[in-house]
Amino acid sequence: MAIIRYEPWSLLSQLQKELERSHDVQSGEGSVSTAEWAPAVDIKEENDKFIVYADIPGVKPEDIDVNMEGGVLTVKGEKKTEAKTEKEGYKRVERVYGSFYRRFSLPDSANSDAISAKCKNGVLEITIPKREAVKPKKIDVTSEE
């Protein structure tokens, strides 16, 4: 009897991928279905900004394209394959190469005019500031006596 690891979040991840693929087909974008891999991402929300971290080891900054259009942030690029020959002794190749593509719908609070991106140590960091009007504001309550 084989032991199989149960991962309930994998079903949600699969559903998200299918929804993204469905959305891209409906909008005429065929790139998701032709992408060879999708980087893992973390999305963090702070009081004044959103930050997207994407793991893209081995991808050069000039091979990354980050776009914002219609409330959708698109990250795509390519990890170039290294030339390998059978003489080099490779028995197994697991590292992914080829094109990647991810899309994220941003909330109305995102300031698309001030998005910035940087890449360091194989991690792409995209900073999306929030608009001034939506930042939390503390309102003091006074008493009338």
Residue pairs with C-beta under 8 A, 6 or more apart in sequence:
17 38
20 32
20 102
20 103
21 32
21 33
23 103
24 30
24 31
24 32
24 33
24 103
25 32
25 33
31 76
31 99
31 101
32 101
32 103
34 99
35 76
35 98
35 99
35 100
35 101
36 96
36 97
36 98
36 99
36 100
37 79
37 96
37 98
37 99
37 100
38 100
38 101
38 102
39 54
39 55
39 56
39 75
39 100
39 102
39 124
40 54
40 55
41 52
41 53
41 54
41 55
41 102
42 52
42 53
43 50
43 51
43 52
43 53
43 104
44 50
44 51
44 52
44 53
47 130
47 135
47 136
48 129
48 130
48 135
49 127
49 128
49 129
49 130
50 106
50 110
50 127
50 128
50 130
51 125
51 126
51 127
51 128
52 73
52 75
52 104
52 124
52 125
52 126
52 128
53 123
53 124
53 125
54 75
54 102
54 123
54 124
54 126
55 122
55 123
56 64
56 77
56 79
56 100
56 119
56 122
56 123
56 124
57 122
58 79
58 95
58 122
59 77
59 78
59 79
59 100
59 119
59 122
59 124
60 80
61 119
63 77
63 78
63 79
63 80
64 75
64 76
64 77
64 117
64 119
64 124
65 74
65 75
65 76
65 77
66 73
66 74
66 75
66 115
66 117
66 124
66 126
67 73
67 74
68 74
68 106
68 112
68 115
71 105
71 106
71 108
71 110
71 112
72 103
72 104
72 105
72 106
73 103
73 104
73 105
73 106
73 115
73 126
73 128
74 101
74 102
74 103
75 100
75 101
75 102
75 103
75 104
75 124
75 126
76 99
76 100
76 101
76 102
77 99
77 100
78 98
78 99
78 100
79 96
79 97
79 98
79 100
80 97
81 97
81 98
82 97
84 90
84 93
106 112
106 128
108 134
109 130
109 131
109 134
110 128
110 129
110 130
110 131
111 128
111 129
111 130
111 131
112 128
114 128
114 129
115 126
115 127
115 128
115 129
116 126
116 127
117 124
117 125
117 126
117 127
118 124
118 125
119 125
